[in-house]
Structures are given as C-alpha cells and as structure tokens.
Amino acid sequence: MDGRTELRLQLTPQELAGIAALTAGVSGVNESEVSPEDAVVAAIEFALTRLIDDYEVPDASARDQVRIARDQLRAGWVRGNASL
C-alpha cells in the first residue's frame, strides 16, 4: 500500500511562484532535480525543525505533536533525502 493521500490546494500566482523558487532552491542544495512535492515536504520538515529548535511552542501537546510529526516524517523519508 502506498500510504499517500492526495491534497488539493488553491494557490495564488505568488504562492505558485514561491513553490517554483523553493523547488529550484532545494534542487540546488540537493544537487539534483526534485519535484515541487519533494520541495514542499522538505520545507515542512524544515518548518517543524525550526519550531522545535528555535521557538518555544507554549502548548505542551502542540509541541509534542510537532516533534512526533517531524520524527515520523524523517523516519519514512521517501523524498529522496531532499532536505534543507
């Protein structure tokens, strides 16, 4: 079983340009092409890490949710090690 879920987003042209720039940047850092989906997942992983390392999430359950989600995301890393 794949375990993936399709997610539909409605994005503005500026947000689409941001994803395109993110994809180009992550591809550069990764030194190989990554898909926009891979780049977004890398950005989510980075955001979760920043919440853990750089910010004090005041709610303990939210803090645990962030940590668990980041750890689970990394444990099943299927995005070709595209990371920031």
URQUIQUI-V576459 format. One record per run of one state. SS is the DSSP state (H for helix, E for strand, L for the rest). FROM is the first residue (numbers start at 0). TO is the last residue. Records with the same first field share a line. If there is no record, write none. Layout:
SS = FROM-TO / FROM-TO
This chain:
L = 0-11 / 30-34 / 53-58 / 75-83
H = 12-29 / 35-52 / 59-74
